[in-house]
Amino acid sequence: MVERGPGALPERADTVIIGGGIMGLSTAWNLALAGEKNIVVLDRTYLCGGASGRNGGGVRAQWSSETNIRLMKRSIALCSDFATRMRINVWFRRGGYLFLARTDERARQLEASAELQRDAGLPTRIIDRAEIREIVPELDVSRVVAASWNPDDGVVFPWPFVWGYARACAQLGVAVHTHTDVTEIETVGGRVSGVVTPRGRIASPRVVVCAGAWSPELTRMVGVTLPSHPHRHEICSTEPLKPFLRPLVGDLADGLYFSQSMRGEIVGGISNPVVPSGVDQESSLRFLGLYARALARAMPVLGEVKILRQWAGCYDLTPDGNPLVGDIDAVPGLYLLSGFMGHGFMMAPIMGELFARWLLHGEERALFERWNLRRYAEGRLLSESMILG
Ligand SMILES: Cc1cc2nc3c(=O)[nH]c(=O)nc-3n(C[C@H](O)[C@H](O)[C@H](O)COP(=O)(O)OP(=O)(O)OC[C@H]3O[C@@H](n4cnc5c(N)ncnc54)[C@H](O)[C@@H]3O)c2cc1C
């Protein structure tokens, strides 16, 4: 069936973006802001249906690679300006991130990363047990060696962030169509020529895949196999408690992380290594056990607190922990912004901006070469050791 009339899909677009999560919307908004016209965003579900509506909202510049540190420094600046610029409250609370080290080796790794962060102008410090207890008196630090502390990191509420971008897109004339599943990416002579959905076909010379964990499924439609794969990650939230916890506390060893939302809930998760790869957004009892035990060990006063909600989403994992962005050699006109692991939410504000500059003005070439899919064929794998969850 092909719809006609208001709300119908256009027959052609200059750019089609597949995925109406934070990455697709940030990209669409930045392209429109740069003067691009006829942009269409398509999402098979609703705006917060993917990982963008299922994450912990953590926003930090503590990373082990210079690229991530510098990008996130800029992304945090965009986050702190977002509410004023987009006229929506995103509850951005800069309570810091506290990464715990339970071994000397981990402490040394955190120190090496902190040095890179300081070189980039961040105030990150490695602190001892006494100082950790000053920041979070409720933590059991008996088995903690040290921690990496940046008071400028923070947490946002993910949903209004997505809605803010969606509204700003609409104001700039971007057409956002939810419940519109892309079932085919069309090519002519090897070049992208459009997309097909159950609501009709859109002809377009430019298609950007921002489909998060579903991105490999999309590129397979044109015979491109991505090295990334979906991996379920679970998260939960407790009853609201009187505000007491300032930072997000993270432990890279078991992937435990937790923070207190502006509503008072303790929101957090933990790695669950037995989860097989594949799109799966179901909740499990195993996760609750793993998380509850680790949380009560880290902060015994939370042992009695009631968990109210549990949900899951998918990380988009790449083998080297770095994203897949830019053009795809095999299919001219097809672009990618995917593979953002468990940190695509915080990266989206800056990545949308840089993608628009790269695509339209040829800027930021080094980044879009570094993170291009072709690095796998060329054996140029990267690294990032501060991936949480
Ligand atoms: C439990 C959990 C905790 C996380 N915590 C954090 C955190 O604290 N900080 C952080 O920065 N990141 C975090 N992340 C990661 C972050 O949520 C993602 O990296 C980010 O949201 C990815 O955004 P996206 O727009 O690329 O993908 P998504 O938000 O997943 O959007 C992709 C969209 O594509 C749509 N789609 C898929 N296939 C099709 C199709 N065929 N046609 C049309 N549409 C399609 C989907 O419906 C979906 O809405 C977390 C993730 C999870 C699961």
The ligand as a Gaussian input file, in Angstrom:
#p B3LYP/6-31G(d) Opt

LIG

0 1
 C       21.217000      -0.644000      29.220000
 C       21.972000       0.387000      28.435000
 C       22.647000       1.402000      29.107000
 C       23.344000       2.366000      28.384000
 N       23.944000       3.396000      29.066000
 C       24.501000       4.419000      28.360000
 C       25.011000       5.545000      29.035000
 O       24.950000       5.643000      30.257000
 N       25.549000       6.536000      28.273000
 C       25.626000       6.470000      26.909000
 O       26.146000       7.381000      26.267000
 N       25.146000       5.393000      26.252000
 C       24.577000       4.377000      26.937000
 N       24.081000       3.298000      26.271000
 C       24.257000       3.210000      24.818000
 C       23.326000       4.157000      24.105000
 O       22.002000       3.979000      24.565000
 C       23.393000       3.903000      22.600000
 O       24.747000       3.878000      22.175000
 C       22.677000       4.991000      21.828000
 O       21.394000       5.220000      22.353000
 C       22.600000       4.594000      20.379000
 O       21.769000       5.522000      19.733000
 P       21.318000       5.221000      18.258000
 O       20.441000       6.335000      17.871000
 O       22.533000       4.938000      17.446000
 O       20.543000       3.827000      18.355000
 P       19.048000       3.519000      18.882000
 O       18.611000       4.442000      19.930000
 O       19.024000       2.053000      19.175000
 O       18.189000       3.842000      17.627000
 C       18.197000       3.032000      16.490000
 C       16.807000       3.108000      15.920000
 O       16.817000       2.447000      14.651000
 C       15.522000       1.920000      14.476000
 N       15.572000       0.891000      13.428000
 C       16.198000      -0.297000      13.466000
 N       16.009000      -0.963000      12.317000
 C       15.241000      -0.175000      11.539000
 C       14.680000      -0.324000      10.242000
 N       14.882000      -1.413000       9.509000
 N       13.919000       0.697000       9.745000
 C       13.689000       1.830000      10.482000
 N       14.201000       1.999000      11.713000
 C       14.971000       1.009000      12.230000
 C       15.172000       1.357000      15.842000
 O       13.752000       1.231000      16.002000
 C       15.780000       2.398000      16.782000
 O       14.833000       3.334000      17.263000
 C       23.396000       2.302000      26.964000
 C       22.717000       1.282000      26.295000
 C       22.002000       0.348000      27.013000
 C       21.273000      -0.722000      26.275000

